[in-house]
Amino acid sequence: MSKQLIVEYMPFKPVNSLTESNGAAYGIPGGVIVQGVLQRAGAKNQNGRVYPKHILERECQRYQQEYIDQHRALGELDHPESSVVNLNNVSHNVLKIWWSGNDLNGIVQILDTPSGKILKELFRAGITLGISSRGMGSVKELRNEGTVEVQEDFELICWDFVSNPSTHGAFMRPSHMNESINNSVNNKYNKVNNIITSILCDDGKCRIV
């Protein structure tokens, strides 16, 4: 079986509030830190895919040693169809991961990059986001209709923040950064364009269109 790019979406619900001060506990004064469930093992997601726990455990151990311990566990905003992390779009760095039953939990630092600033402001606007793993590997169809299982050759690449998760339970909903949220749903989503424009554009001139 040939390897393919495998993505796993999950709504990301932060355990702690998103604040500018909680980074001090991790040696990052003024940094923004969020915590929540990154991935779930053994459960069928909305794409019909199942990740065996022993495979995720193996890959998380490797990811810890090769990326987290070396302070380079970077991820992007939105999901590029690539097996390489694009530094131009990096928004966050994973600081810590651990298992709680079948749930893989994580602590994530939001970086002060252009994409990180967009991510932070989306949280402030009350936008619900998800977390998504990216990896390479093959899958095998099971007897259960519509179910495929990730195989032993799976290799974890990173976790990205996304808008459309497919696994239940990984949305992030910060509580202390909602001071300026308008109760109108339409107004809340209209703010997204203003947020992105204000970050990407200087003096009324946008670097990208």
N, C-alpha and C positions, 0 to 999 in steps of 0.2 A: 504494500500500500504506500502511495506517495504522500509526502507531507503536504499540508495545506495550512494557510493562516487560519487560526481558530480564535474567535473572540467570544467572550462570556460577559454578558451584561448583568448588572445587579443594582437595584435601587440602594442608595447609600444614605442611611440615617445616622447622623452624627450622635454619638453618645454624649459628648460635652459641647458646650457652646463655642461658637467660633469667635474668638476674641484676639486682640493684638497682644495680650499679655501672657497667654498660656504657653508661649514658646519658651519662656524662661526656664520652665521645668526640664526642658530638653537641651539646655545650653544654647538656645536661640532667642536671646532677648529681643522683644518686639516682633518675633515671628508669629505667624498664624498657623495653628495646629488643629487638625480635626481627627476624630477617631470614629470608627464604625466597622461594619462587616464588609470585607473585601470580596469574599467568595464563599460558596457553599459546596461541600462535597457530597456525593451520593444522591443528590436530588435532581430530578428532571427539570430543566429550565424551560422557558417559553419557546425556545428553539428546538426542544426535544432532545437536548444533549445532556449526558450524564458524565461527571468527572469522578472516577473512583478516588477514594480518599488517599490510598497509598501512593497514587501517582502525584496528587497535589502535595502530599507531605514531602515526597522526595524533591519535587521542584521548589517548594518553599524553602527547604533546607539549603539547596543549591543557591537559590536567589538571595537568601540571607548571607551566605558566605561570599558570594561573588559581587553582590550589589549593595545590600543594606550595610554590611560591615565596612564596606569601602566608601560609603556615603555617595553612592551614585545610582540609587534606585529611582531613576527619573521616569516620569510619565507625561503624557500629553493631554491637551484639551481637545476633545473629540477624538474619533477613532480613525486614524489613517490606515489605509490598506497596505501596510508595510511591515516587514519583520525587523525594521530598524527604528529606534527612537530618534526623531528629528529634533535636534537641539534648538532649532528656531521656534519650535512650538511647545517646548517644555513648560509645564505649569506647576509641577509639584515633585516632591521627593518623599518616598516612603521611609520612615524612620524605624518602624518596629512592626513585626507581625507575630501572631500567636494563635493557637487553636483553642476553641471553646466548643467541645463536641464536634459537630461537623461544620461549624462556622469558623472561617478564617478571619480574624479581626486584625485591624491595622491602625497605626498612628501615622498621619500624613502631614507633612509640612507644605503649605502653599507658598510658592516662591514669588519673589518680587520681580517677575519677568512680565513681558506684555501679556502672555497667555495667563499667567498666574494672577495678574491684576484683574483681568476679565473674570476669571473664576471667582475671585474674592468678591467682586462687585455683584456677580450673579447671586451669590449666597446672600449678600446684603439686601438684594432686591426681593428675596424670598423665593427665588426660582428653585424648583426641585431638580436635583441632579442625580446621576447614577455613577457607579464605578464599573469599569469593564476590564477584565483581564485580556491580554493579547499573547498568543503563543503559536508555536508551529507544531504540527503533529498530524496523525491520521485518526480517523474514526471508523468504527465498525457498527453496522446496523444490527440491533438486537431483535429478538422475536417480537417484542412488544411493538405494535405498529407506531411508527413515527418517532422511535427512540433510537439514538445512536450513542455509543460509548467512546470516550476518548481513550486512545491506546497508549501503550508503554513508551512510544517514541515522542510523547508530548514534551515540549520545552517551553517553559514560561519566559516571556519577554518582558512584560511590564503590566502595570495597571494604569488605565486612562480614565479621566472624568468625561462623562457623556450625558446626552440629553434623553436617550431612549434605551433604558435598561430592559433586559429580557428575563432576569431572574428576580424573584420576589425578595424584598428585604434589604436592598442596598441603596436606598435614597438617603440623601443628606438634607436635613432641615434644621439649620442653625437657629437658635432662639434669641440670642442677644444682639444680632446684627440686623434686626428687623425694624429699627426705630422709625425709618422713613417710609415703610411699606404702605401703599395706598390699599384700602380694602377692596377696591375695584379690581376684578381679575383682568379686565382689558387694560387698565392703566398699568398693572404690574408687568404685563408682557410687552406693552409699548415701551416700557423703560429699558428693555433689553437692548434695543437698537441705540438708544441714547448712551447707554453704558459702553457698548462696544465702540461707538463712534468717538466718544470722548477720550478713550484710551488709544485708539489707533490713529486718530487725527490730531494734528498740531496746527494751530492758527487757521483752522478751517480747511486745511489741505490734508487729504487722507493718503497714507502711504500705500494702501491697497484698496481695491474697489471690487 
